[in-house]
Amino acid sequence: MKSYNTHIYFTIILIFMKKAVKKLILALASLGICLSLSAQTTNISGTVTDEKGEPLIGVGVLVEGTTLGTVTDLDGHYTLDVPADAVNLVFSFIGLSDQTVAIAGRTTIDVV
């Protein structure tokens, strides 16, 4: 009789553990989906030139309010992955005033 009761207890515990593991897996999967949705990015690229159309090398391109950024290459080109909720890019260059440009859903932003 004692071993029969022990078997019943272990069976009940096993059933509860299976349910708990299923709930845990569901919760972790939901968390993973939420994190992947919040981590979406958009690739933005463009060229930075002066008034004469010459490329500006080494212009800082920063997602406003973050530490995400890059600099323009020898041809004035830049490419940057920005969070989907980003609003503005800030372009900065020594000797010139910073220029803030709205992203507004664009994937190509050229700046003069």
C-alpha positions in Angstrom: 0.0 0.0 0.0 2.8 2.4 0.8 4.5 2.0 -2.6 1.2 2.5 -4.3 0.7 5.8 -2.6 4.2 6.8 -3.4 3.6 6.0 -7.1 0.4 8.2 -7.1 2.3 11.1 -5.5 5.1 10.9 -8.1 2.5 10.7 -10.9 0.7 13.8 -9.6 4.0 15.6 -9.2 5.0 14.6 -12.7 1.7 15.9 -14.2 2.2 19.3 -12.4 5.8 19.5 -13.6 4.8 18.8 -17.2 2.2 21.6 -17.0 4.7 24.0 -15.4 7.3 23.2 -18.1 4.8 23.8 -20.9 3.9 27.2 -19.3 7.5 28.1 -19.0 8.3 27.2 -22.6 5.3 29.3 -23.7 6.4 32.2 -21.6 9.9 32.1 -23.0 8.7 31.8 -26.5 6.5 34.8 -26.0 9.4 36.8 -24.6 11.6 35.8 -27.5 8.9 37.1 -30.0 8.6 40.3 -28.1 12.3 40.9 -28.0 12.7 40.1 -31.7 9.9 42.6 -32.6 11.4 45.3 -30.4 14.9 44.8 -31.9 13.9 45.4 -35.5 16.1 47.8 -37.4 16.1 49.7 -40.7 19.2 50.2 -42.9 19.7 53.8 -43.9 22.3 55.0 -46.3 23.2 58.1 -48.2 25.9 60.5 -49.2 27.1 63.7 -47.5 28.4 66.5 -49.8 29.4 70.1 -49.6 27.7 73.0 -51.5 30.0 72.2 -54.5 28.9 68.6 -54.6 32.3 67.3 -53.2 32.0 64.4 -50.8 32.7 65.1 -47.1 34.9 62.5 -45.5 34.6 61.7 -41.8 31.2 63.3 -41.1 29.7 61.8 -38.0 26.2 60.3 -38.5 24.4 59.6 -35.2 20.9 58.3 -34.4 19.6 61.1 -32.2 19.3 60.1 -28.5 21.5 57.0 -28.9 25.1 56.0 -29.2 24.5 54.4 -32.5 26.5 56.0 -35.3 29.0 55.8 -38.1 31.2 58.1 -40.2 31.2 58.8 -43.9 33.8 57.1 -46.1 36.2 58.5 -48.7 33.3 59.0 -51.1 31.0 60.7 -48.5 28.9 57.5 -48.2 27.5 56.1 -45.0 25.3 53.1 -44.0 23.7 52.7 -40.6 21.3 50.2 -39.1 18.8 52.3 -37.0 16.1 51.1 -34.6 12.6 51.0 -36.2 11.5 53.7 -33.7 14.3 56.2 -34.5 13.2 59.7 -35.5 16.2 61.7 -36.5 19.8 61.4 -37.7 22.3 64.0 -36.6 25.2 64.9 -39.0 28.2 66.6 -37.5 31.5 67.8 -38.9 34.3 69.9 -37.5 33.8 73.5 -38.4 30.2 73.1 -39.4 27.0 73.3 -37.4 25.3 70.0 -36.7 22.4 69.2 -39.0 19.4 67.2 -37.7 17.4 65.4 -40.4 14.1 63.6 -39.9 14.2 59.9 -41.0 10.4 59.9 -41.8 10.4 56.4 -43.1 13.2 56.9 -45.7 16.0 54.5 -46.3 18.2 56.9 -48.3 19.1 60.3 -46.9 21.5 62.5 -48.7 22.7 65.6 -47.0 24.3 68.8 -48.5 
